[in-house]
Each structure stands twice: as structure tokens, then as C-alpha cells.
């Protein structure tokens, strides 16, 4: 007798609202990003934008490619909708069996592909980074082979995160990136002084182990049932593979784009790869805290609504999350652009990271900031397509964006002779185009995005508030340069030993002013985001009391 389909047991966090789950995930991402900044700051202090820093970041790209293609975004986007559907319609035993089968297949694939990359690492690195010396290429090859341990560990962890998020368990997955960063920080502090950049690489492996271990208690509490089968004939597994196929293709193109950008940057001189990566990581700070965290929470909600045929709820959830994300990300982008030099000086300029390195990172950050709103919006738009079990449309749009990015980068750098900043500019143009195309196609798919006009009204209010805030911050920076001339990248002389406390206090004060201006304008405009979030928090505090 077959198991009677039943509604899955409500996990401990199911009674929380989406807002409460969002706060858990946001808290985890904030902690992770703060530790990520500490990690990058310590790394910059010890390695700056030297050959070792370039080699470390170049070596990580191939293993990262394997993880993201096989398990990362590709598997999560295909797995969560099918797992949610099985839980809703066929019960937990069936869903756990499918999860085990997918995990086994993914792990076998990772082992096989990682072994192949390890064997072919030397010619691959020689092809991609031909501008580097043989010694630097050898260092990249050795680090790449060491890093290949991490996709195996992160692969299992990624699937565990997808399962727990589907079940509305967010706490342990939210903490996992933080312990991962702690592992890397430990490698920088305790291992790098003796083993150099290899010590940092071993810190990455330790962090990946911790990332996996922290998920285990959550899986056990959720009632995990492991089955040592592959399920090659299982219809659900085949559906996951079918949904994954275009996403894998798209992820491959996106990661190839990153590798090509690094290859182009390697021809521009020492430190360009490191500078671009550090600027990119700063852009990812608000993206991770706001877009990625809220997208993580909204994705299972939209997937469940689609499984129940409730398209009204899918559209409502997408619209609410999108306007909230943009309301927070747009002023963040403006602040990053205006305050880029003092931010980079505060976080990175110590040790061997000098004025020249600050200029390299800050110049790239300016153009990355122009991509942040579109990059964040695309995160929500793409997840909406995935929730509707459509992985093909975002991939097609992504391929268009990747093609444009590579073409622009090639023309600007190789043909016109621009420096690494042009690579950030190409990224911005491509991502803005991607967001526009996704919006147009999703609007057609959902029969309209904003029948009431609330989304566009919110966007207008956000742009006004962020614009006024940015103008005030520009004025503050200009006036402050009379006393603190090194707020400009063109003026050397900043010393972390003498000026760190002054710079930190100045940034804190300016940040408070910026937030106060933006929130004050939002209040004057009657921004619904403030009313909604404030009202829900107030109700939550009253219920707690």
C-alpha cells in the first residue's frame, strides 16, 4: 500500500512569518559578510595586490566553477521546486528518497570532474594565464589542485542548505557561511605566517569542512532519511536533471565569463585580478545582506505557491521582495560609489596594501556599484522563474549578458587599451541589460508585474531618496577633504597607524547621516516599505511581550 500524500510536518520555524525568516537569514548574511570583510582585510594586510594574491584568487576560480555548476545555483534552482512538490503531494519519505538520490549522483559527478581537472590543471592554467611567469603558473596549478577538495565538501553542504531552506529551517544554513569564513581567517592568522598562501588555502578546506558539519544537526532534526541509491530511473530525479540542464549551461557560461575576465586582467599587470576581486566582494556585501538573503527566503515560498497553482501569490511575493530589495540596495550602491575611497582605505590599506592598491580597488568599485541594483534585482527575478520551474528563460538571458560582457571587455581592454576598470564597466552594462530583459519577460509571463502601480511608485521614491542622500554625501566628502585630504585616492599620505581611528569615526558619522537622510525622506514620502517593516516588527514585539 502506497504512502498517503500528506502535508509535511510543520518545522519549528514554520509558524514564523516570512519577515522573521528573512531576519534570521539577513542576520546570518550580515555576520558572514562582516567576517568576510575581516578575512579580506587580513588577507590584504599580508598579501596586498601581489603575485601571491593574484595566484590565490586565480586558483580558486576553476574549483569554484565546478561547485557552482554541479551543485551551487544549478542544483538548488532545480532541486527546491521538485522537493517542495514531493513534500506537498507525496509525503516526506518520497521527498527524502529523491534528495538522497540527487546527492549521490551529484557527489559522484563532482569526484569524477574534480579528478579530471586535477590531471589537466597544468595545461589549463598555462592557457588561461599565459601572461604570467612559469613560477606563478606553477603556484596557481598547485593551489588549484588543493582547492579541488572544497567543491566535494561544499557540494554536500549546498544540497543540505537547499533541503533545510525548503523545510523553512534557516538558522544553521544562515550560520554556515560565517563558520566557513572563520576557517579561512584561521588559515590566514595561524597557517599563513608559516606556509604563506598555502596556509590560506588550507584554511579554505577547513572552512568547507565546518560548513558541512554545521548542517548535520539540522538535517537530523528534520528527519533526514538517507538512501544509498542513484535513482537513474526515478521520474523526480530526471525532472531535477531536466530543470538543471539549462541552468548548468548558463552557470558554465557565467563562470567561464569570470575566468575570461581574470585571464584578461592577468595581462594588465600585477594585482589586477586581486583588485577586481576585492572590489567585487565589497559590492557583494549589500547584495548578500539584502538580495541574496531575501531571495533565499522567498524562493521556497514562491515554489510552494506555484506547486499549489496560486499564481497570484507568486506575483505578490515577487513584487514585495523586489521592491524591498531595491529600497535597500539602491542607497547602498550610492554610498559605495561616493565613499569608495575611505571604505577601501579603512578595510584594506594596512600592511603591504598601499595607496596604489587603494586606487586600483576604489576605481573598480565605482563601476561595480553602478551594477549593484540590477545585479540584486536579477537575483529576485531569476528565482521567480526558477520557482515556476522555468530554468531555461533566465539562462538564455544570462547567455546574452555573458556574451555582451566578454565582447565589451575584449574591445575595451585588448583593442582600446583601457585598464582593469573597463572590466567592471563591462560587467555593469551587461548586468543592467540582463535585469531589463528579465523584467520584460517576467512581466509577460505573469500577465503584469504591478497592477496597482506600487512597484514603480516605490522605485521612484527610492531613486529620489538615494539621489538626495548621495548629493549630501558628496558635499560632506568635498568639505572634509580640507582636513582629511587622503579621502581622495589621488592624495597619498594615509597611515593606518595614525589615521585609522579618525577614518573609522568619520565613516561612522557620515554613515549615520546618510541613513538618517534616506529614512527621513522615506518618511516624508510615506514609503510603504517603512510602514510594512515597521508595522510587522511592532506586532512581533507586542506578541513577544
Secondary structure, DSSP 8 states (H G I E B T S, - for coil): -----------TTTTS-HHHHHHHHHHHHHHHHHHHHHHHHHHHHHHTTSHHHHHHHHHHHHHHHHHHHHTTHHHHHHHHHHHHHHHHHT-HHHHHHHHHHHHHHHHHHHHHHHHHHHHHHHHHHHHHTTTS-HHHHHHHHHHHHHHHHHHHHHHHHHHHHHHHHHTT--HHHHHHHHHHHHHHHHIIIIIHHHHTHHHHHHHHHHHHHHHHHHHHHHHHHTT--------TT-HHHHHHHHHHHHHHHHHHHHHHHHHHHHHHHHTT-TTHHHHHHHHHHHHHHHIIIIIIHHHHHHHHHHHHHHHTT-HHHHHHHHHHHHHHHHHHHHHHHHHHHHTHHHHHHHHH-STT--HHHHHHHHHHHHHHHHHHHHHHHHHHHHHHHHHTT--HHHHHHHHHHHHHHHHHHIIIIIIT---THHHHHHHHHHHHHHHHHHHHHHHHHHT-S-TTSHHHHHHHHHHHHHHHHHHHHHHHHHHHTTT-GGGSTT-----HHHHHHHHHHHHHHHHHHHHHHHHHHHHHHT-HHHHHHHHHHHHHHHHH-
